[in-house]
Amino acid sequence: MKNKNKNKCLCCGNERELIVGTFNKRSSMSYPKAFDDLHIITCPQCEFSFTDKPISKKVLDFYYQNLYTGTSIKSNVWSPYYVRSRFQYSDRSLAQITLLSQFITLNNKNILEIGSATGDLQIDMANRGYKINSYIVEPQTINSNWFNRNNITPINVDVTDSNCFSQHDIKFDLVIMSHSLEHFNAESIDNIFTNIYSILNDDGVFFVEVPNANLYLFDGDVERMAPHLSFFSERSLSLFMEKHGFSILYMGLFGNSQFKNLKDNEKSDNAAFNEFFLDDTGQVKINKKTYSFDNKKSIKHIVFNIASKLLILGGLGALIVKVKTLMAISDKKFLNFNNKEMILNNVDGEFLRIIGKKKE
């Protein structure tokens, strides 16, 4: 990552020499073929990284609506409408709910999640007893019946378009982007923040979780992978928040050590993840291993779904959720819930969380 290039940082506006790097080619994700022609630009001033040119909207729409191998497709393959119960919480959802409850009363709130996949976070809120009005912006419609069953209302907008919510009268108390902001072209980030500011109530809260992809600090970082287009550091994400009218209530780093991830990645043999084939349109490179996983109902998941139903009938769900909750909120990855000061408890953690509120 030693080459230099004259560009303008899309976060802080720095016009000094920026650093040019490449994508890490070892990836388990399918991704648009256009990524093969991209480089990553890193600003040494704010530590924001972004691609040297954007991916076209047409290609991104096709990819995310049809071939992005996220939880929407996986859950639909494993089981129709994603077998779920009151004890099938994700640790990430539990941690996020526990953190958010320190800054906003979740009951009787309008909540929007952008890039929600199967809507797990809001479903888990409801299952924990919060009475919320749930809305999502999600390009994959494969689980539309699942959304209907869980009283989740999809909103069909392109959040990168200026004034995209102008036809919608509703205001939100909480807007969530959990591992979705990094999937947008850097040129669109300002519009996204502006749109979110416009739909928040005056005391509304904006929660973001992204990979801690400080490529200036962690050269050779494992987060340097397609299909991510924007790479955030604490400094750059804070700048985006502040320049769009948000005061920062909380910021923290969580997860495994970046340095440990780098060492593990160097030791591991990722050859199995390096075989790709083009989809029928020639736009997307499909990872063979991921494709075979996503297109088979494994015995493991059939057994899991049967066991889930038996546990529900046996009344063990309530006990399991208590245990999972204690495990999630006591995990060292998710400490500092009550810390309202912006103290980073884990300087090289793999996840970055930030909570912003409209400035008074």
For each residue, the residues with C-beta under 8 A, 3 or more apart:
1: 19 20 21 42 215 219 220
2: 19
3: 19 20 21
4: 17 18 19 20
5: 17 18 19 20 41 52
6: 15 17 18
7: 15 18 41 52
8: 13 14 15
9: 12 13 14 15 18 41 43 45 46 48
10: 48 50 186 187 189 190
11: 43 46 48 50 186 189 236 239 240
12: 9 43 45 46 48 236 239
13: 8 9
14: 8 9 18 43 44 45 46
15: 6 7 8 9
16: 44 45
17: 4 5 6
18: 4 5 6 7 9 14 41 42 43 44
19: 1 2 3 4 5 41 42 43 44 216
20: 1 3 4 5 39 40 41 42 52
21: 1 3 39 40 41 42 49 215 219 224
22: 39 40 224
23: 35 38 39 40 224 225 226
24: 27 220 221 222 224 225
25: 274
26: 225 265 270 273 274
27: 24 31 225 226 273 287
28: 270 273 287 289 290
29: 69 225 226 227 287 290
30: 67 68 69 276 284 285 286 287 290 291
31: 27 35 63 226 227 284 285
32: 35 55 59 60 63 226 227 283 284 285
33: 36 278 282 283 284 285
34: 37 38 55 56 59 283
35: 23 31 32 38 55 226 227
36: 33 285
37: 34
38: 23 34 35 51 52 53 55
39: 20 21 22 23 51 52
40: 20 21 22 23 49 50 51 52 215 224 231
41: 5 7 9 18 19 20 21 49 50 51 52
42: 1 18 19 20 21 47 48 49 215 216 231
43: 9 11 12 14 18 19 46 47 48 49 216 236
44: 14 16 18 19 47 216
45: 9 12 14 16
46: 9 11 12 14 43 233 235 236 239
47: 42 43 44 214 215 216 217 233 235 236
48: 9 10 11 12 42 43 186 230 231 232 233 235 236 239
49: 21 40 41 42 43 213 215 216 230 231
50: 10 11 40 41 185 186 229 230 231
51: 38 39 40 41 54 55 185 186 229
52: 5 7 20 38 39 40 41
53: 38
54: 51 185 186 187 188 229
55: 32 34 35 38 51 59 60 185 229
56: 34 59 60
57: 60 61 158 160
58: 61 62
59: 32 34 55 56 62 63 283
60: 32 55 56 57 63 64 185
61: 57 58 64 65 139
62: 58 59 65 66 67 281 283 284
63: 31 32 59 60 66 67 68 227 283 284
64: 60 61 68 139 140 183
65: 61 62 68 139 140 141
66: 62 63
67: 30 62 63 279 284 286
68: 30 63 64 65 73 139 140 227
69: 29 30 73 74 287 290 291 294
70: 73 74 117 140
71: 74 75 117 118 120
72: 75 76 117 118 138 140 142 143
73: 68 69 70 76 77 140 142 294
74: 69 70 71 77 78 293 294
75: 71 72 78 79 82 117 118 143
76: 72 73 79 80 81 82 142 143
77: 73 74 294 295 296 297
78: 74 75 82 83 297 298 301 305
79: 75 76 82 83 297 301 305
80: 76
81: 76 143 145 146 149
82: 75 76 78 79 118 143 146
83: 78 79 88 305 308 309
84: 88 123
85: 88 308 309 311 312 317
86: 127 312 317 318 321
87: 311 312 316 317 318 320 321 324
88: 83 84 85 308
89: 93 94 124 127 321 324 325 328
90: 93 94 120 124
91: 94 95 324 327 328 331 334
92: 95 96 178
93: 89 90 96 97 120 121 124
94: 89 90 91 97 98 124 324 325 328 329
95: 91 92 98 99 254 328 329 331 333 334
96: 92 93 99 100 121 176 178 207 209 353
97: 93 94 100 101 106 121 124 125 128
98: 94 95 101 102 328 329 334 337
99: 95 96 102 103 250 334 337 353 355
100: 96 97 103 104 106 174 205 207 355
101: 97 98 104 105 106
102: 98 99 250 337 338 340
103: 99 100 205 249 250 340 355 357
104: 100 101 109 173 174 205
105: 101 109
106: 97 100 101 109 111 125 130 132 174
107: 130 131 132
108: 131 132
109: 104 105 106 132 133 173 174
110: 132 133 135 170 171 172 173 174
111: 106 122 125 132 133 134 135 172 173 174 175 176
112: 135 136 137 155 172 174 175 176 199
113: 116 119 121 122 135 136 137 175 176 177 178
114: 136 137 159 175 176 177 180 192 196
115: 137 138 139 177 178 179 180 181 183
116: 113 119 120 121 122 136 137 138 152 176
117: 70 71 72 75 120 138 140
118: 71 72 75 82 123 143 146
119: 113 116 122 123 134 136 138 143 146 147 150 152
120: 71 90 93 116 117 123 124
121: 93 96 97 113 116 124 125 176 178
122: 111 113 116 119 125 126 132 134 136 150 152
123: 84 118 119 120 126 127 134 150 152
124: 89 90 93 94 97 120 121 127 128
125: 97 106 111 121 122 128 130 132
126: 122 123 129 130 131 132 134 150 151
127: 86 89 123 124
128: 97 124 125
129: 126
130: 106 107 125 126
131: 107 108 126
132: 106 107 108 109 110 111 122 125 126
133: 109 110 111 153
134: 111 119 122 123 126 150 151 152 153
135: 110 111 112 113 152 153 154 155 170 172
136: 112 113 114 116 119 122 147 152 153 154 155
137: 112 113 114 115 116 154 155 156 157 159
138: 72 115 116 117 119 141 154
139: 61 64 65 68 115
140: 64 65 68 70 72 73 117 143
141: 65 138 144 154
142: 72 73 76
143: 72 75 76 81 82 118 119 140 146 147
144: 141 147 148 154
145: 81 148 149
146: 81 82 118 119 143 149 150
147: 119 136 143 144 150 152 153 154
148: 144 145 151 152
149: 81 145 146
150: 119 122 123 126 134 146 147
151: 126 134 148
152: 116 119 122 123 134 135 136 147 148
153: 133 134 135 136 147
154: 135 136 137 138 141 144 147
155: 112 135 136 137 165 168
156: 137
157: 137 161 164 165 168
158: 57 161 164
159: 114 137 164 191 192 195 196
160: 57 164 184 185 188 191 192
161: 157 158 164 191 195
162: 191 194 195
163: 166 195 198
164: 157 158 159 160 161 195
165: 155 157 168 195 198 199
166: 163
167:
168: 155 157 165 199
169:
170: 110 135 199
171: 110 199 200 201 204
172: 110 111 112 135 175 199 200 201 204
173: 104 109 110 111 200 201 203 204 205
174: 100 104 106 109 110 111 112 204 205 206 207
175: 111 112 113 114 172 196 199 200 204 205 206 207
176: 96 111 112 113 114 116 121 207 208
177: 113 114 115 180 181 206 207 208 209 210
178: 92 96 113 115 121 207 208 209
179: 115 182 209 210 211
180: 114 115 177 183 184
181: 115 177 184 189 192 208 210 230 232
182: 179 210 211 213 228 229 230 231 232
183: 64 115 180 227 228 229 230
184: 160 180 181 188 189 192 229 230
185: 50 51 54 55 60 160 188 189 229 230
186: 10 11 48 50 51 54 189 229 230
187: 10 54
188: 54 160 184 185 191 192
189: 10 11 181 184 185 186 192 193 230 240
190: 10 193 194 240 244
191: 159 160 161 162 188 194 195
192: 114 159 160 181 184 188 189 195 196
193: 189 190 196 197 240 241 244 246
194: 162 190 191 197 198 244
195: 159 161 162 163 164 165 191 192 198 199
196: 114 159 175 192 193 199 200 206
197: 193 194 200 206 244 245 246 358
198: 163 165 194 195
199: 112 165 168 170 171 172 175 195 196
200: 171 172 173 175 196 197 204 205 206 358
201: 171 172 173 204
202: 358
203: 173 357 358
204: 171 172 173 174 175 200 201 357 358
205: 100 103 104 173 174 175 200 249 355 356 357
206: 174 175 177 196 197 200 241 246 355 356 357
207: 96 100 174 175 176 177 178 353 354 355
208: 176 177 178 181 237 353 354 355 356
209: 96 177 178 179 351 352 353 354
210: 177 179 181 182 213 232 237 351 352
211: 179 182 223 228 231 232 350 351 352
212: 223 232 233 234 253 255 258 348 349 350 351 352
213: 49 182 210 218 221 223 224 228 231 232 233
214: 47 217 218 221 231 232 233 234
215: 1 21 40 42 47 49 218 219 221 223 224 231
216: 19 42 43 44 47 49 219 233
217: 47 214 233 348
218: 213 214 215 221 223 258 259 262 348
219: 1 21 215 216
220: 1 24 224 262
221: 24 213 214 215 218 224 258 262
222: 24 225 258 261 262 265
223: 211 212 213 215 218 228 231 350
224: 21 22 23 24 40 213 215 220 221 231
225: 23 24 26 27 29 222 228
226: 23 27 29 31 32 35
227: 29 31 32 35 63 68 183
228: 182 183 211 213 223 225 231
229: 50 51 54 55 182 183 184 185 186
230: 48 49 50 181 182 183 184 185 186 189
231: 40 42 48 49 50 182 211 213 214 215 223 224 228
232: 48 181 182 210 211 212 213 214 236 237 240 352
233: 46 47 48 212 213 214 216 217 236 237 352
234: 212 214 237 238 251 253 344 352
235: 46 47 48 238 239
236: 11 12 43 46 47 48 232 233 239 240
237: 208 210 232 233 234 240 241 251 352 354
238: 234 235 241 242 248 251 354
239: 11 12 46 48 235 236 242 243
240: 11 189 190 193 232 236 237 243 244
241: 193 206 237 238 244 246 248 354 356
242: 238 239 246 247 248
243: 239 240
244: 190 193 194 197 240 241
245: 197 358 359
246: 193 197 206 241 242 356 357 358 359
247: 242 356 357 358 359 360
248: 238 241 242 251 342 354 355 356
249: 103 205 340 355 356 357
250: 99 102 103 339 340 342 353 354 355
251: 234 237 238 248 342 344 352 353 354 355
252: 336 339 343 344 345 346 352 353
253: 212 234 344 345 346 347 348 349 351 352 353
254: 95 333 334 335 345 346 349 350 351 352 353
255: 212 333 346 349 350 351
256: 260 261 333 349 350
257: 260 261 346 348 349 350
258: 212 218 221 222 261 262 348 349 350
259: 218 262 263 348
260: 256 257 263 264
261: 222 256 257 258 264 265 350
262: 218 220 221 222 258 259 265 266
263: 259 260 266 267
264: 260 261 267 268
265: 26 222 261 262 268 270
266: 262 263
267: 263 264
268: 264 265
269: 272
270: 26 28 265 273 274
271: 274
272: 269 275 289
273: 26 27 28 270 287 289 290
274: 25 26 270 271
275: 272 287 288 289
276: 30 285 286 287 288
277: 285 286 288
278: 33 282 283 284 285 286
279: 67 282 283 284 285 286
280:
281: 62 284
282: 33 278 279
283: 32 33 34 59 62 63 278 279
284: 30 31 32 33 62 63 67 278 279 281
285: 30 31 32 33 36 276 277 278 279
286: 30 67 276 277 278 279 290 291
287: 27 28 29 30 69 273 275 276 290 291
288: 275 276 277 291 292
289: 28 272 273 275 292 293
290: 28 29 30 69 273 286 287 293 294
291: 30 69 286 287 288 294 295
292: 288 289 295 296
293: 74 289 290 296 298
294: 69 73 74 77 290 291
295: 77 291 292
296: 77 292 293
297: 77 78 79 301 302
298: 78 293 301 302
299: 302 303
300: 303 304
301: 78 79 297 298 304 305
302: 297 298 299 305 306
303: 299 300 306 307
304: 300 301 307 308
305: 78 79 83 301 302 308 309
306: 302 303 309 310
307: 303 304 310 311
308: 83 85 88 304 305 311 312
309: 83 85 305 306 312 313
310: 306 307 313 314
311: 85 87 307 308 314 316 317 320
312: 85 86 87 308 309 315 317
313: 309 310
314: 310 311
315: 312 318
316: 87 311 319 320
317: 85 86 87 311 312 320 321
318: 86 87 315 321 322
319: 316 322 323
320: 87 311 316 317 323 324
321: 86 87 89 317 318 324 325
322: 318 319 325 326
323: 319 320 326 327
324: 87 89 91 94 320 321 327 328
325: 89 94 321 322 328 329
326: 322 323 329 330
327: 91 323 324 330 331
328: 89 91 94 95 98 324 325 331 334
329: 94 95 98 325 326 334 337
330: 326 327
331: 91 95 327 328 334 335
332: 335
333: 95 254 255 256 349 351
334: 91 95 98 99 254 328 329 331 337
335: 254 331 332 345
336: 252 339 343 345
337: 98 99 102 329 334
338: 102
339: 250 252 336 343 345
340: 102 103 249 250
341:
342: 248 250 251
343: 252 336 339
344: 234 251 252 253 347 349
345: 252 253 254 335 336 339 349
346: 252 253 254 255 257 349
347: 253 344
348: 212 217 218 253 257 258 259
349: 212 253 254 255 256 257 258 333 344 345 346 352
350: 211 212 223 254 255 256 257 258 261
351: 209 210 211 212 253 254 255 333
352: 209 210 211 212 232 233 234 237 251 252 253 254 349
353: 96 99 207 208 209 250 251 252 253 254
354: 207 208 209 237 238 241 248 250 251
355: 99 100 103 205 206 207 208 248 249 250 251
356: 205 206 208 241 246 247 248 249
357: 103 203 204 205 206 246 247 249
358: 197 200 202 203 204 245 246 247
359: 245 246 247
360: 247
